Amino acid sequence: MNSPTIPATSAVLSDPRNDEVVARLQQSDLFRSYQQAFQTATGLPLVLRAAGAFQAPMDGAQNMSPFCALMASRRSTCAACLQLQQRVERDAQVEARTVECFAGLNDSLVPIRLGEKVVGYLQTGQVLFQQPTERQFRATRKQLQLLDPTIQFDELHDAYFATRVLVRNHYDAMLRLLSSFAQHLSLLTNELMITQATSEPPAVAKARAYIAEQLTSDLSLEEVARAANTSPFYFCKVFKASTGLTFTDYVARARIEKTKEMLLNPNTRISEAAYAVGFQSLSQFNRVFRRIVGEAPTTYRERHVALAAPLAHAA
């Protein structure tokens, strides 16, 4: 990845639903608190952005590299950074990935998943792993002149040599912290999908309340539409517009959230939890749970019970 030129056809298109989920995560107290703590402790920038988002790297973050800030301020050089960012997204589908740009700076993406789908990334970096040299800057300058012959290099030179330099294993340890946090955010995504919005049509508020009360029963679209005092057609339209989910998907996610709570009790059988929240068969529950959570119910339970055990002993 030493060249700044990447075909435009490699771009990953943004999904409006990704944008909505990530926007909710960005506004959550959990993310804001972690972002502030990470930036203060490490001195590195940290952003959360939707998959496929076409925005300047580290846009709005604290601790942004002076060199990268200057690059982002010019259209031609910013485009090169965006293209590289889109390229690394394709490699960061399962775990964190770090890439080196043509200037030698390193950026990392950590995926956040909603079930089996990547909806966003935690992004940090803009660091060097070795002290910058004049020779390295001259090579960078040649690349930049190809992108923008009018660029002025005096200020860019000082900014380049002010770039943060980290030992690679220390940086990788920071990425492991981000990966743990990304897993936590992934668990939060489904909960946010079914959390009541701050402003929503009365029909949607009534429907949410009715679904919560009747979650264990065999809910139908017509029944919930009547409870919301709307026609089924209008209800489908306004509910999807407000929540970003179809009625069927919303109910499935609400039921899965309830079973996730129940599965933390090791004495509750998985089949018992599935039927208790309204699933009609264990196979249906397993299929929906894996689609929404991204892993089997047994795997989810084993992992979370193991995490809770040290806390119980310490109490």
N, C-alpha and C positions, 0 to 999 in steps of 0.2 A: 504494500500500500504506500509506495513511495511517490506515486504520481497523483497530482491533484485533479486529474481529468478522469471523470467517471461518466459513462453514458447516461443520458437523462432517462432512458427506458428502465434503469435499475431502480427508480424511485418506488417507495412503498406508499400506497395510497392510504390516506387517513380515513378511518371509519367514524362517522358521527357518533355512534354509540360509544366507541372508545373515548372520544373527546368528553362525552358526558360523564362517564364513569371516572375518568382521571380528574375531571374538574371537581367532582365531589371529593375525591381523595385529597386533592390539593388544598381544599378548604377545611379538611378535617383537622381537629386539634392534634391528633396523633401524628400526622405528617408534619405539621408546622413545628411541633415541639421537637421532633427528631431532626428535622432539617436544621433548626437553629443549633441544636446540640452538636450535630455532626460538623457543621461549618465552624463553630467556635472551637471544638476540640482538635480538628484536623487542619484548619486553615484552608480547606479546599471548598470549592463551590459544590452545591448539590441542587439538582432540579428534578422534578417529576414531570414527565411529558407523555402525551398519548403516542401510541405506536403510529408511525407514519406522519407525525406532526411536522409541518414544514416551517420550523422556527429556528432562529439562530441558536447555536449551542450555548447552553448555560444562560439563556436570556433571563435577566432579572435576578440572577443569583448573586450572593455575596462572594467575595474572594475571587472574582473572575480574573484570569490572567491578563495583565496589561497588554501583552502581545496579542492575545486572542480578542480582546476588546477592540483593538485597532483593526484587526482583520475583519471583525464583524461590522465595523463602521463603513466599510467599502463594499459596494455591491459585488464586484468581481471576485474578491477574495472570500467574502462571506458565502458566495455560491459554492466555492470549492469545499468549504467546511460542511455545508449542508449536504452536498453530494456524498462526502465521506461518511457522514452521520447516517444517511439512508442505507449506505452499503453495509455498515456494521450491524444495523438492525437485523438483517437477514441471518447474521451469524449468532446473534444473542437471543435465540428463541428458547433455549433450555437453561442456560446459565450465563453468568457474567462474561463479557468479552471486552478486551482492551485492544485498541488499535493505535498505531502511530501515524500521525499525519506527515506530509512531506516536509514539514518544518522540524520534525523530531519530537513534537509534543504528543502526549498520550491521553486519550479519553477512554472512558469505560461506560458501558451500558449494562444494567442489571434488569432482567425482565420481571414484570409483574403480570400475573396470570389471573384470568377469570375463567375458572374451570380449565379447559384445555387450550384456551385462546390467550395469546399475549395481548394485553390492552394498553400497556404503557411500560415505561422504563424509568428507573432511577439513573441519573447520569452525573458523573463526576470526572475529575481529571484535570486536564490542561497543565500537565507536569512533565518534566524531563526526568529521566533516570540516570543521566550523567551530566556533569557540569558542561554548559554550553561553551563552544569554542568559536573563534573567529572563522575558522575554516568551515564549520557547520553553518554559521550565519551566511557566509558567502554563497554556499550551495542553496540555502533557503532563498537568498536574494535573487538568484538566477531564476528560480521557480516563480517567485512573485513577479518578476519583470515580464515573464511570459503571460501572466494573468492580467497585469495592469502596468503598462510601461510608464504611467504618470505617477506612480507611487513614490512618496518621499521616505527615505530610509534612515534619516538621522534619529527621529523619534522611535521608529520601529526597532532600530539597533538597541537602544537603551531598554526598551520594553522586553525585547527578546532575552537579554542578559539578566533581566529581573524575574524571569520565569522560575517558578518553584521547582526545586530539585529534590527528589525523594529516592531513598533506597527501595529497590523493587519489592523486596519481601515485606517491608513496612506498608507499602502501597497495597500489596495483595491482601494483607491483614485487614486493611480498611475496607476492601471489597468484600471480604467475608462478612464483616459487620453489615454492610449494605445488603448482602444476599439474605441474611437472616431477617433484616427489616423488610425486604421485598416479600418474603414468605408471609410475614405478618400482614402486610398490606393486601396480599392476595386473598387472605382469609376475610379481610374487611370489605373487599369489593362486593361480594354477594350481599352482605348485610346492608351496604349503602344502596344497592339496587332496589331494596324493598323498604328503605327508610322513608318516612313521609317527607315530602318536599316542603320548603318554607312557604311557598305560595302555590296552590293547586286548586282546580275547580272543586266546588262543593261535592259534585257527583263522585269525583275521585276519592275525596276524603271519606265520604260515606262508604264507598266500595272497600277501601282499605280496612276501615273499622269492621265492616261486616265479614270480610274474609278472615280477619284475625279472630273474630268470635266463632266463626263456623269452620275453621280450618280443618278440623278432623272429619267433617261431613263430606258427602259427595257433591261438591260445589259445581254449579253449572253457570254458564255465562248469562243465561236468561234470568236465573235466580238473583245473581248479583246485580244485574242491570235493574231489576225491579226494586231491589233494596236501595239502589242509588237514584231511583225515580227517573230513569232514562230508558230510552229504547235500546235494545241490544246493539243496533247499528251505531247510534251516537255514542254509546258507552265504549265500544271498541275503539272508536276514533279518538275520543278525549282521553281515555285511559292510556293508550299507547303514546299519545303526544305528551302526556304529563310524566309518565314513568319511564318511557323508553322501552317498555316491555309489553308483550301481549298479555292478555288475561291469563292464559294457560301457563306461560313462562313465569309470571309473577307468583301465581299460586304454588308452582313447583318450587320456586326459590324460597318462598315463605315456609313451606313444609320442610325443606332441607335445612334451613336455619334452625327450626325447632328440633329436628333430629340431631343436629350437631351438638346442641345442648344436652340432649338425652344421652348421647353416646359417650359423654365424659364420665358418666356413671358406669363403672365396669360391671355392675350387677344387672344392667339393662341389656337384654338381648337385642341384636340388630333388627331382627324381624319384629320384635315387640315395638321398637321405636318407629319402624316403618309403618306398621298398621295403625299405631296410635295417632299419627298425624294425617291419616287419610289416604295413604298409598294402597292400591288395590292388590298389589302383588309384590313379592320380594324382588323378583327380576326387574320389574318396572322401577322400584326404588333404587336398586343398585345401578341401573343404567342412568337414571336422572342424577343420582348423587355423583357419579363419576363425571358426567358432563358438566355439572355446575361447580364442583369442588376440585376436580382434576385428579382425584384418586379414589380408590375404593373405600367404602365405609370402614372395613376392617383396618386398612392402612391408616386412615385418619384417626381412628380410635387408638391404635397402638402408639402412634406418634405422640398424641396429645396426653394420653395417660402417662407415657414415659416422661414427658416434659413436666407434668404436674407432680410426679413422685418426689423429686428432690425438694420441692417447695413444701410438700406435706411433712417431710421429715424435719425440715428446718423450722417449722412452725412450733 
